[in-house]
Amino acid sequence: MYQTSNFFLPPISTKASGEMRRVGVELEFSGLTLENIARLINEQFGGTVIINSAYENTITGTSLGDFKVELDFQYLKEKGRYKQDTEDFLSQLDEWSELIVRMAAEQIVPFEIVSPPIPMDRLGELELLIPRLRESGAQGTDSRTLYAFGLHFNPELPSLDHETIVCYLKAFLCLYDWLARHSKVNLTRSMTGYISPFPTDYTRQVIDLDYHPDQDRLIDDYLIANPTRNRVLDLLPLFTYLDKTRTLSVIDDKRVHPRPTLHYRLPNCQIDKPGWNIGMDWHNWLMVERLACNPECLDAICRAYIKFLDRPVADLFQDWKEIIEICLKRYCGL
């Protein structure tokens, strides 16, 4: 009988409606087939497996909602969706080509489980799936040099007003180095560019104590500095949800889908390691939640970070990773 970890809740765990905030989780790994992954989800949470294509399955009606399992390769997913049922030579040749691409892709491209939005107080239930996947042979980030597999969290915000979003963004930018240290990000993942940090000039702009833009300016500033999905905290889904026309006038990427959540992409997926669980990185994320919900502490940390970025040449060897630990204890008691 598998036991769940103790999942703590953020300081503000409900939305304005009074409903529990939800969080989606994405797990990237290799070592199993699409069919086996779907079966394990079905065995753990019930529901019905629907085969959408050779590269995508859906498990509907589970105890947590609808899951998706897919090969995380856009080209093959689109091939699977629009496959033609013809038997001519060109069609056969296309199938052979697709098979070769799939065999190559499966060596470095992960399968991905995309969970439904789960109430934060039920997140521990998802963890029951992890040992099942591990025991069946799932391989995580450190299994091979080329594996750049991640664990992503998509938390709903307590509110979608621009002031709340700005607080979360300020908190995250101040804590990025802290998060990277505690997450022990795999070198391959760092080098891929998928989880690039925010530009320093943009960080300076946002953590300025006078930076309190309205929604339009907040989105415009973000798009100017970050016209890409490849940020460690991807806000494109959120901004597409809030203002689709404004966001998609700059971003031409079919993979960007609107949703009222942040998209935190930093942690590794070390699913093959005994004892690893999603609760460890959820605990790290909660530091962002705690800082974002504490205005006095947030201002103090922003001031300290501005001072660090403006430090004189003689102090260039100072390390923000060390300073932020001290500041969190001194100013926030965290």
Secondary structure, 3 states (H helix, E strand, C coil): CCCCCCCCCCCCCECCCCCECEEEEEEEEECCCHHHHHHHHHHHHCCEEEEEECCEEEEECCCCCCEEEEECCHHHHHHHHCCCCCCCHHHHHHHHHHHHHHHHHHHHCCEEEECCCEEHHHHHHHCCHHHHHHHCCCECCCCCCCCCCEEEEEEECCCCCHHHHHHHHHHHHHHHHHHHHHHCCCHHHHHHCCCECCCHHHHHHHHCCCCCCCHHHHHHHHHHHCCCCCECEECHHHHHHHCHHHHHCCCCCCCCCCCCECEECCCECCCCCCCCCHHHHHHHHHHHHHHHCCHHHHHHHHHHHHHHHCCCHHHCCCCHHHHHHHHHHHHHCC
